Amino acid sequence: MVGSPGYYAGFLLPVLLLQVSTWYSTVSGFSVNGPVEPTVVLLGTDATLPCQLSPEQSATHMDIRWYRAQLSPAVLVYQNGQEQSGEQMLEYRGRTELVKDSISKGGVALLIQHVRASDHGQYRCHFKDGHSSQEAVVELHVIGLGSVPHVHMMGPEDGGIRVLCSAEGWFPKPRVQWSDMMGVKLQSLTESHTQDEDGLFHVEASLVVTDSSLGNVTCSIQNPLSGQEKVSAIFLPEPFFPRMSPWKAALVGTVPMLVLLLTGMSYIGWREHQAKEREVKKRKKESQERDQMENEKELALKAKENLKKELEQRKALYHLVWKKALLYPDWRKERFQPATVTVNQEIFHQNNSDPERKENFKEETHDLSLRDKQGDCNLITLNQEDFTSGKHYWEVDVKDADEWTLGIYENPTDSRELSKDLQNKKFRVLEKKGCEYRALTYCLQNISLQECLLIKKCPQKIVIFLDYEDNDISFYDMIEGTHIFSFTQASFSGSLYPYFNLKSMKLSL
């Protein structure tokens, strides 16, 4: 086999395809690798196409299939430890064999006997183990070196001699090249390629030789894959060329002068034409760049409009089902009225001077009950009338707070004034201690744990939504935009007030 730049350039596409197949084939513990370069064999000889599992492992229990364009019918099928002929293509029956010398290490090869022109092309080596399957691409190049070209004269034509070169039995389609005795290449006048029933090429090329001083011409037939060629030459005696008349001889002397004159004029015209073409190309390029910028601008505006339209559609859909959707607290605010709350400075400074408590959750809940009997420790107050209807929200910054209790408390309807001992109040709160969170309902007679919450990221700012008519109290992480918890079981029967208690005063509200 003879290598050449054209030969390796012809391999570039299948090599890239093989590398891409190998990069993306590592699934379920094994991959399949084939040779990087195509396998090249002569027409009529035997070809061996290797295939290997990676990492090495036994493939005796696997289903192995060699195929061309589709899985079935296939070139060869190996199942249950033996070859199966039911799905085999007719043209490969009796000519193929699975080489299993290294199958215990994952190596198998396809042996094709008496290679034909139709065997040229891609093959796929497919392994299947249970529900996992991988494959690799193997390229087979068939080279057919046909007959030595036959060159003979056809007769006089156009002031010269017509010469014909023909050969047969070549694969793939060969290249034809004429040259003179000095090695100068000559251009064919006509060239034709036909294939016989076996797919082999028959080529014919003709040339008209008008220079009697050439002596002989050579016809070369070359295989494009291997670069191998066969050559024949023919001698052209001068008496076989048509004789030139006297007026033609005179014309031969004047034609060069005319050619030089026309060449000079053509060169000047060509230079002017080239300058005009460069100017036209420059303007065309500028126009294309402007059009491209306009198109990109239109695409960007269109994408922006589509994004805006999609956002509006999502927002409209959210507004239809916002009570069920636990998303978008910033959109949810549009349905609620902001409540104005302020820090109770007196309680804030009293709590800020207290030492940090060390008790566990149950002890803290019991202590909350005792403190509530003694007085209200709510840090925030409402700068308006109590909540008896409508939808309201307020935000509380709990950044860096280790322990807090946040929510609402309810004052019964029959108690027009707030009780200082909190005996009639009912709390619905979210409570944090360290990295643990709980949702509680609490009154003097009963403390009920609604749910222990699993929150991976500590909230920095919490927004509370109060829907009086729907008896709903919902807590959202405003920074992350996520839902934390909702009290929806009980109904409201009195006035509602916001509630907030900081046990660790590490921040300023």
Backbone torsions as a table, in degrees:
resi	resn	phi	psi	omega
1	MET	NA	130.5	-178.1
2	VAL	-104.7	125.5	-179.7
3	GLY	-88.5	153.2	176.6
4	SER	-155.3	161.5	177.6
5	PRO	-56.5	-39.0	178.7
6	GLY	-65.7	-35.0	179.2
7	TYR	-63.2	-46.3	-178.8
8	TYR	-73.9	-32.4	176.4
9	ALA	-62.4	-33.0	178.4
10	GLY	-67.2	-19.8	-179.7
11	PHE	-88.6	-10.5	-169.8
12	LEU	-57.9	-49.3	-177.0
13	LEU	-63.1	-50.4	179.1
14	PRO	-63.3	-31.3	178.7
15	VAL	-66.2	-43.9	177.9
16	LEU	-62.3	-41.7	178.8
17	LEU	-61.6	-41.3	179.9
18	LEU	-64.4	-41.6	179.8
19	GLN	-65.2	-42.2	178.1
20	VAL	-62.8	-41.0	178.8
21	SER	-62.1	-38.0	-179.6
22	THR	-70.1	-39.9	-178.8
23	TRP	-62.2	-34.7	-173.8
24	TYR	-106.1	20.8	-176.7
25	SER	-104.9	-2.0	-176.2
26	THR	-82.0	90.2	-179.9
27	VAL	-135.2	141.6	172.5
28	SER	59.8	35.0	168.6
29	GLY	92.1	-6.8	176.9
30	PHE	-150.5	157.8	174.5
31	SER	-134.4	169.7	-177.4
32	VAL	-122.4	130.3	-177.9
33	ASN	-120.4	139.8	173.5
34	GLY	-118.1	177.1	179.1
35	PRO	-66.2	146.6	-179.1
36	VAL	-70.2	-42.5	-178.5
37	GLU	-99.1	154.0	178.1
38	PRO	-63.4	152.9	173.5
39	THR	-88.1	123.6	-175.4
40	VAL	-111.7	125.6	180.0
41	VAL	-136.7	155.6	176.2
42	LEU	-79.8	149.1	177.7
43	LEU	-58.0	131.3	177.7
44	GLY	92.1	-12.7	177.9
45	THR	-91.8	-177.9	179.6
46	ASP	-96.5	144.3	179.5
47	ALA	-119.9	138.7	176.7
48	THR	-120.0	117.5	-178.9
49	LEU	-105.2	110.1	-176.7
50	PRO	-81.7	157.0	177.7
51	CYS	-155.2	138.7	-171.6
52	GLN	-139.6	134.4	172.5
53	LEU	-77.8	146.2	175.8
54	SER	-135.9	127.3	-3.6
55	PRO	-70.1	167.9	-177.7
56	GLU	-60.9	130.7	177.5
57	GLN	-162.0	160.6	-177.0
58	SER	-70.4	139.2	178.9
59	ALA	-116.2	13.5	-176.9
60	THR	-63.9	-29.6	-177.8
61	HIS	-91.5	-3.3	-175.5
62	MET	-89.0	161.8	170.6
63	ASP	-90.5	123.1	-177.6
64	ILE	-117.4	134.0	-176.1
65	ARG	-140.6	124.6	170.5
66	TRP	-101.4	127.7	-178.5
67	TYR	-145.5	168.9	-179.3
68	ARG	-102.3	-95.2	-175.4
69	ALA	-86.9	-26.7	-177.4
70	GLN	-141.9	157.6	-175.3
71	LEU	-62.8	-35.0	-177.5
72	SER	-143.2	135.9	-3.8
73	PRO	-69.4	156.4	-172.1
74	ALA	-115.5	169.8	175.6
75	VAL	-73.7	-42.0	179.1
76	LEU	-155.8	139.9	179.2
77	VAL	-126.6	129.0	178.6
78	TYR	-121.8	114.6	-179.2
79	GLN	-140.8	147.6	176.4
80	ASN	54.3	35.2	174.6
81	GLY	80.7	8.9	178.5
82	GLN	-152.9	162.6	-179.6
83	GLU	-75.5	143.0	-179.8
84	GLN	-115.3	132.6	-176.7
85	SER	-100.4	-4.6	-174.7
86	GLY	-64.2	-36.1	-176.8
87	GLU	-104.2	12.5	-174.7
88	GLN	-81.6	140.6	177.2
89	MET	-66.6	142.4	-175.1
90	LEU	-59.5	-39.8	-175.0
91	GLU	-69.7	-10.8	-179.6
92	TYR	-107.6	-3.6	-179.1
93	ARG	-68.8	129.0	-179.4
94	GLY	83.0	-3.6	-178.9
95	ARG	-116.9	-4.6	-175.8
96	THR	-121.1	155.1	179.6
97	GLU	-155.9	140.9	177.1
98	LEU	-89.7	117.1	178.6
99	VAL	-82.2	112.9	-171.4
100	LYS	-111.3	23.1	-177.2
101	ASP	-59.5	-33.5	-176.1
102	SER	-117.8	25.2	-176.8
103	ILE	-65.5	-26.8	177.9
104	SER	-67.6	-18.8	176.8
105	LYS	-108.8	13.5	176.8
106	GLY	86.1	11.8	-178.8
107	GLY	-105.6	123.4	175.6
108	VAL	-134.4	156.7	179.2
109	ALA	-142.4	148.4	177.3
110	LEU	-100.3	122.0	177.7
111	LEU	-100.8	121.2	176.8
112	ILE	-113.8	120.6	-178.2
113	GLN	-92.5	148.0	176.1
114	HIS	50.0	65.9	-174.3
115	VAL	-59.8	136.6	178.3
116	ARG	-108.1	168.9	176.9
117	ALA	-63.5	-33.2	-179.2
118	SER	-70.0	-14.1	178.6
119	ASP	-78.2	-10.8	-178.9
120	HIS	-64.4	134.7	174.9
121	GLY	134.3	-158.6	-175.6
122	GLN	-90.4	145.4	172.5
123	TYR	-129.1	149.8	179.4
124	ARG	-120.5	127.2	179.3
125	CYS	-99.3	112.4	-170.7
126	HIS	-115.2	123.1	176.6
127	PHE	-110.7	137.6	177.0
128	LYS	-133.2	127.1	178.6
129	ASP	-129.9	100.6	-176.0
130	GLY	68.4	-122.4	179.1
131	HIS	-95.3	0.3	-178.2
132	SER	-102.3	140.1	178.9
133	SER	-148.4	144.9	177.2
134	GLN	-143.5	159.9	-179.6
135	GLU	-151.2	164.3	177.8
136	ALA	-136.3	155.1	-179.9
137	VAL	-100.0	131.7	178.0
138	VAL	-123.6	131.5	-176.9
139	GLU	-103.2	130.9	176.9
140	LEU	-115.7	122.4	176.2
141	HIS	-109.5	120.6	-180.0
142	VAL	-99.0	129.9	-179.6
143	ILE	-114.0	123.7	175.7
144	GLY	-115.6	112.7	176.9
145	LEU	-94.0	107.9	-174.7
146	GLY	-81.8	-153.5	-175.0
147	SER	-76.9	160.2	173.0
148	VAL	-66.8	135.3	-177.4
149	PRO	-60.4	140.3	176.6
150	HIS	-102.5	119.6	-176.4
151	VAL	-116.6	129.2	177.9
152	HIS	-150.6	156.9	-179.6
153	MET	-81.0	140.3	179.4
154	MET	-99.8	-23.8	-178.6
155	GLY	134.1	173.8	-178.3
156	PRO	-69.4	145.1	179.2
157	GLU	-163.6	128.8	175.8
158	ASP	53.2	45.0	177.0
159	GLY	74.7	14.1	178.6
160	GLY	-146.9	-159.1	-179.1
161	ILE	-120.1	130.5	177.2
162	ARG	-86.7	128.2	-178.2
163	VAL	-119.3	137.4	-178.8
164	LEU	-117.7	135.8	176.8
165	CYS	-121.4	130.2	-179.1
166	SER	-139.7	149.4	177.6
167	ALA	-156.4	160.6	-178.1
168	GLU	-144.4	163.8	176.4
169	GLY	85.2	18.8	-178.6
170	TRP	-96.3	148.0	174.1
171	PHE	-156.4	138.4	-10.3
172	PRO	-70.2	-164.6	-174.0
173	LYS	-56.2	121.4	-174.2
174	PRO	-80.4	168.1	174.4
175	ARG	-103.4	140.7	179.9
176	VAL	-113.0	134.0	179.4
177	GLN	-139.8	126.5	173.4
178	TRP	-95.0	149.5	174.0
179	SER	-154.3	156.1	177.3
180	ASP	-90.2	-174.3	-175.3
181	MET	-69.0	-14.6	177.5
182	MET	-93.7	-0.8	-179.7
183	GLY	88.6	4.8	178.9
184	VAL	-74.7	130.4	-177.9
185	LYS	-74.6	141.2	179.3
186	LEU	-116.9	147.5	-177.6
187	GLN	-88.4	132.0	178.0
188	SER	-67.8	144.2	175.2
189	LEU	-78.7	-46.4	176.1
190	THR	-136.7	155.0	178.4
191	GLU	-154.0	133.1	-179.0
192	SER	-139.8	146.9	178.1
193	HIS	-129.9	131.8	175.7
194	THR	-131.9	153.6	179.6
195	GLN	-114.6	140.7	176.3
196	ASP	-87.7	-173.1	-175.8
197	GLU	-66.9	-19.5	177.1
198	ASP	-91.1	1.8	179.2
199	GLY	85.3	5.3	-178.8
200	LEU	-85.1	148.6	-173.5
201	PHE	-94.7	138.0	170.1
202	HIS	-112.2	126.2	-174.1
203	VAL	-121.2	141.5	174.3
204	GLU	-135.3	134.4	178.0
205	ALA	-140.0	140.3	-178.8
206	SER	-121.1	158.5	-178.4
207	LEU	-148.5	138.4	174.5
208	VAL	-104.9	116.2	-178.7
209	VAL	-99.0	118.7	-178.8
210	THR	-106.8	-13.0	-179.1
211	ASP	-96.6	110.3	-176.6
212	SER	-71.0	-15.3	-178.3
213	SER	-81.0	-6.4	-178.8
214	LEU	-63.2	-34.2	179.1
215	GLY	82.9	-66.0	177.2
216	ASN	-146.2	161.1	176.1
217	VAL	-128.9	154.3	-176.1
218	THR	-120.9	139.6	175.5
219	CYS	-114.3	125.7	-179.1
220	SER	-117.8	130.0	174.3
221	ILE	-109.6	123.4	-173.2
222	GLN	-125.8	137.2	174.1
223	ASN	-78.0	126.5	-174.8
224	PRO	-71.0	-20.7	-177.8
225	LEU	-87.1	-47.8	-175.7
226	SER	-95.2	-18.6	-176.6
227	GLY	81.3	-1.6	179.3
228	GLN	-70.5	144.6	-176.6
229	GLU	-142.2	159.8	173.2
230	LYS	-129.1	140.3	-168.4
231	VAL	-129.0	142.9	171.7
232	SER	-138.6	149.2	-179.8
233	ALA	-127.2	158.7	177.3
234	ILE	-137.4	137.4	178.4
235	PHE	-91.0	134.1	-177.7
236	LEU	-114.7	99.1	179.9
237	PRO	-65.6	145.9	-177.2
238	GLU	-62.7	-34.9	-179.5
239	PRO	-62.2	-20.7	-179.8
240	PHE	-74.5	-16.4	179.8
241	PHE	-78.9	143.3	178.0
242	PRO	-60.9	140.2	-179.7
243	ARG	-73.7	145.5	-178.2
244	MET	-93.3	132.3	179.0
245	SER	-76.2	160.2	-178.1
246	PRO	-57.6	-40.0	-177.6
247	TRP	-69.4	-27.9	176.1
248	LYS	-70.5	-35.0	179.1
249	ALA	-64.7	-41.1	177.9
250	ALA	-64.7	-38.1	-179.5
251	LEU	-64.7	-33.5	179.0
252	VAL	-62.0	-32.2	179.8
253	GLY	-75.3	-33.8	-176.8
254	THR	-87.0	-26.4	-177.3
255	VAL	-60.3	-43.1	179.0
256	PRO	-57.2	-39.8	179.3
257	MET	-64.1	-44.5	178.4
258	LEU	-62.1	-38.9	179.9
259	VAL	-63.2	-42.4	179.0
260	LEU	-62.1	-43.1	180.0
261	LEU	-63.3	-47.3	179.7
262	LEU	-64.9	-34.2	179.0
263	THR	-64.4	-43.9	179.0
264	GLY	-62.1	-44.8	179.3
265	MET	-64.4	-40.1	-179.8
266	SER	-66.0	-35.6	-179.5
267	TYR	-65.5	-43.3	178.3
268	ILE	-62.4	-45.0	178.2
269	GLY	-63.6	-36.1	179.7
270	TRP	-65.8	-40.0	178.6
271	ARG	-62.5	-43.7	178.0
272	GLU	-63.7	-41.1	179.5
273	HIS	-64.6	-39.7	178.5
274	GLN	-63.6	-41.2	178.9
275	ALA	-62.5	-42.6	178.6
276	LYS	-65.1	-40.5	179.9
277	GLU	-64.0	-39.9	178.3
278	ARG	-63.3	-40.2	178.5
279	GLU	-65.5	-42.1	178.7
280	VAL	-63.6	-42.5	179.4
281	LYS	-63.9	-38.7	179.4
282	LYS	-62.9	-46.5	179.3
283	ARG	-65.6	-38.0	179.5
284	LYS	-65.6	-39.5	178.9
285	LYS	-65.5	-43.0	177.8
286	GLU	-62.0	-41.4	178.5
287	SER	-63.7	-41.0	178.8
288	GLN	-64.9	-39.2	178.4
289	GLU	-65.0	-40.5	176.6
290	ARG	-63.1	-44.6	179.6
291	ASP	-62.4	-39.3	179.5
292	GLN	-64.5	-42.4	178.1
293	MET	-62.8	-41.2	178.3
294	GLU	-63.9	-41.7	179.3
295	ASN	-63.8	-43.2	179.3
296	GLU	-64.0	-38.1	178.5
297	LYS	-65.4	-43.0	178.6
298	GLU	-63.6	-40.7	179.0
299	LEU	-64.1	-41.2	178.8
300	ALA	-63.8	-42.8	178.7
301	LEU	-64.9	-40.1	179.4
302	LYS	-64.9	-41.7	177.7
303	ALA	-63.1	-39.8	179.2
304	LYS	-64.9	-41.9	178.7
305	GLU	-65.3	-41.9	178.8
306	ASN	-63.1	-40.4	178.3
307	LEU	-64.6	-41.4	178.9
308	LYS	-65.0	-41.7	179.5
309	LYS	-65.4	-40.8	178.5
310	GLU	-64.1	-40.1	178.4
311	LEU	-63.6	-41.0	178.7
312	GLU	-65.6	-39.4	178.7
313	GLN	-65.1	-42.7	178.5
314	ARG	-64.6	-37.6	-179.6
315	LYS	-69.5	-39.8	177.2
316	ALA	-63.4	-41.8	177.3
317	LEU	-64.3	-39.7	177.9
318	TYR	-62.1	-40.3	-179.1
319	HIS	-65.4	-25.0	177.7
320	LEU	-75.1	-33.6	-174.8
321	VAL	-126.5	30.1	-172.9
322	TRP	-63.3	-27.1	179.7
323	LYS	-68.4	-27.6	-179.5
324	LYS	-93.1	-25.0	-175.7
325	ALA	-81.1	125.4	179.4
326	LEU	-98.2	50.1	-177.7
327	LEU	-136.3	169.5	170.9
328	TYR	52.0	68.5	176.8
329	PRO	-61.7	-29.3	179.2
330	ASP	-67.8	-34.2	174.6
331	TRP	-74.0	-34.1	-178.8
332	ARG	-61.9	-30.5	180.0
333	LYS	-59.7	-27.8	-178.9
334	GLU	-64.3	-21.1	-179.7
335	ARG	-92.9	-6.3	-174.3
336	PHE	-122.5	158.2	176.2
337	GLN	-96.8	134.8	177.5
338	PRO	-69.9	135.5	178.1
339	ALA	-100.7	133.6	-179.0
340	THR	-89.0	115.2	178.6
341	VAL	-123.4	151.0	178.7
342	THR	-133.0	163.7	-179.7
343	VAL	-77.6	132.3	172.6
344	ASN	-79.1	95.8	-172.4
345	GLN	-59.0	-37.7	-177.7
346	GLU	-63.0	-50.2	179.9
347	ILE	-66.5	-37.9	-178.7
348	PHE	-58.6	-46.4	-178.3
349	HIS	-71.1	-33.4	177.3
350	GLN	-65.0	-46.6	-178.8
351	ASN	-68.8	-32.2	-178.0
352	ASN	-67.4	-24.5	179.0
353	SER	-89.4	-10.0	179.5
354	ASP	-73.5	146.9	175.2
355	PRO	-70.4	155.3	-179.2
356	GLU	-69.1	138.3	-176.5
357	ARG	-85.3	148.9	-175.2
358	LYS	-115.8	-0.5	-173.1
359	GLU	-73.4	162.8	177.6
360	ASN	-80.2	-176.3	-175.2
361	PHE	-59.4	-47.0	-176.8
362	LYS	-65.1	-40.6	178.6
363	GLU	-65.1	-38.0	-179.3
364	GLU	-67.4	-40.1	178.5
365	THR	-62.7	-40.0	177.7
366	HIS	-66.2	-40.6	178.3
367	ASP	-64.7	-36.3	176.9
368	LEU	-59.4	-41.2	178.3
369	SER	-62.0	-44.0	-179.0
370	LEU	-65.7	-42.3	-178.9
371	ARG	-66.8	-36.1	-179.7
372	ASP	-64.7	-30.4	176.4
373	LYS	-67.8	-31.3	-176.1
374	GLN	-84.8	-29.4	-179.9
375	GLY	167.1	167.3	-177.7
376	ASP	-79.4	130.5	178.1
377	CYS	-111.7	23.5	-178.7
378	ASN	-68.4	129.7	-176.6
379	LEU	-85.7	-18.5	-176.9
380	ILE	-120.8	148.7	179.1
381	THR	-125.2	157.0	-175.6
382	LEU	-95.9	125.5	-178.4
383	ASN	-88.0	38.9	179.1
384	GLN	-164.3	-175.8	178.2
385	GLU	-68.4	161.8	-179.4
386	ASP	-63.7	164.6	179.7
387	PHE	-84.9	116.9	175.5
388	THR	-126.2	-1.5	178.5
389	SER	-169.8	172.1	173.0
390	GLY	83.1	-173.8	-179.2
391	LYS	-120.1	128.2	-175.8
392	HIS	-138.9	155.8	174.2
393	TYR	-146.0	154.8	172.7
394	TRP	-150.9	155.2	-175.9
395	GLU	-113.7	145.7	178.3
396	VAL	-131.9	127.1	178.0
397	ASP	-86.8	114.9	-178.2
398	VAL	-114.2	24.5	-177.9
399	LYS	-61.1	132.7	176.9
400	ASP	66.0	10.7	177.3
401	ALA	-88.0	125.5	-178.6
402	ASP	-79.6	-36.8	-177.1
403	GLU	-137.6	130.3	175.8
404	TRP	-156.2	160.5	174.5
405	THR	-129.0	127.0	-170.2
406	LEU	-138.6	134.8	176.8
407	GLY	164.0	-134.7	179.4
408	ILE	-137.3	163.0	167.6
409	TYR	-132.7	152.9	-173.2
410	GLU	-114.0	130.7	175.7
411	ASN	-104.2	121.5	-175.7
412	PRO	-55.1	155.0	-177.4
413	THR	-63.9	-35.4	-176.4
414	ASP	-75.9	-7.5	177.5
415	SER	-106.9	100.5	-174.5
416	ARG	-72.7	-25.6	179.7
417	GLU	-115.9	151.2	-179.1
418	LEU	-70.1	132.1	179.1
419	SER	-83.6	131.1	-177.6
420	LYS	-73.4	-26.9	-179.9
421	ASP	-87.0	-0.5	174.0
422	LEU	63.0	20.3	-175.0
423	GLN	-65.8	-31.8	-175.8
424	ASN	-98.9	-1.2	-176.9
425	LYS	-78.3	148.3	175.6
426	LYS	-125.6	124.7	-175.4
427	PHE	-102.8	142.3	168.1
428	ARG	-129.1	105.4	-167.9
429	VAL	-135.3	159.2	170.2
430	LEU	-108.1	128.4	-172.8
431	GLU	-122.1	138.4	179.6
432	LYS	-126.7	135.1	171.1
433	LYS	-140.5	114.4	-176.2
434	GLY	66.6	-119.8	178.8
435	CYS	-108.9	15.8	-178.9
436	GLU	-110.4	143.0	-177.8
437	TYR	-129.3	144.0	176.8
438	ARG	-141.4	147.1	171.9
439	ALA	-104.7	125.7	-173.0
440	LEU	-129.8	145.3	162.4
441	THR	-112.2	135.4	-169.1
442	TYR	-143.8	133.9	167.9
443	CYS	-143.6	176.4	-174.8
444	LEU	-60.4	-36.5	-174.8
445	GLN	-84.1	-22.1	-170.4
446	ASN	-153.0	139.5	170.4
447	ILE	-119.2	119.9	-175.3
448	SER	-117.8	123.8	176.2
449	LEU	-83.7	114.6	-179.4
450	GLN	-79.7	-43.6	-176.6
451	GLU	-169.7	140.9	168.6
452	CYS	-90.1	124.2	-171.3
453	LEU	-98.3	140.4	176.2
454	LEU	-103.4	103.1	-178.7
455	ILE	-118.9	114.1	-175.3
456	LYS	-74.8	-37.6	-177.6
457	LYS	-115.1	123.9	-176.0
458	CYS	-62.8	127.6	178.3
459	PRO	-64.5	143.6	176.4
460	GLN	-98.6	-34.9	179.4
461	LYS	-142.2	127.4	-177.2
462	ILE	-114.5	134.7	175.1
463	VAL	-112.0	134.1	-178.7
464	ILE	-108.9	125.9	176.8
465	PHE	-106.4	126.3	179.7
466	LEU	-116.7	116.4	175.1
467	ASP	-113.5	99.8	-171.6
468	TYR	-65.6	-45.0	-176.8
469	GLU	-66.1	-36.1	-179.6
470	ASP	-90.1	3.8	179.4
471	ASN	53.6	44.7	-174.3
472	ASP	-123.0	131.7	172.0
473	ILE	-126.1	118.2	-175.6
474	SER	-123.5	140.8	179.1
475	PHE	-112.9	132.1	179.9
476	TYR	-129.0	144.2	170.2
477	ASP	-82.1	109.9	-172.4
478	MET	-70.7	-33.0	-178.2
479	ILE	-71.3	-47.5	-178.6
480	GLU	-82.7	-17.9	-177.8
481	GLY	71.0	30.5	-175.9
482	THR	-115.1	154.0	178.3
483	HIS	-83.5	138.0	-179.6
484	ILE	-104.6	-55.8	-177.3
485	PHE	-164.9	154.0	176.4
486	SER	-135.7	135.3	169.8
487	PHE	-94.9	113.1	-177.6
488	THR	-129.6	-0.3	-172.9
489	GLN	-79.9	-45.2	-171.6
490	ALA	-89.6	160.9	175.7
491	SER	-108.0	154.6	-178.8
492	PHE	-90.0	140.9	-179.9
493	SER	-130.7	3.7	-179.2
494	GLY	-148.4	-158.7	-179.8
495	SER	-85.5	142.8	-177.6
496	LEU	-113.0	144.1	179.7
497	TYR	-136.2	146.6	175.5
498	PRO	-70.6	148.6	-177.7
499	TYR	-135.9	138.4	178.2
500	PHE	-154.7	128.3	-178.6
501	ASN	-132.7	120.8	176.5
502	LEU	-100.3	120.6	177.1
503	LYS	-91.5	-24.0	177.4
504	SER	-120.6	108.0	-170.9
505	MET	-89.3	66.0	-179.9
506	LYS	-95.7	1.6	179.7
507	LEU	-134.1	164.0	174.2
508	SER	-111.9	130.6	-178.8
509	LEU	-79.0	NA	NA
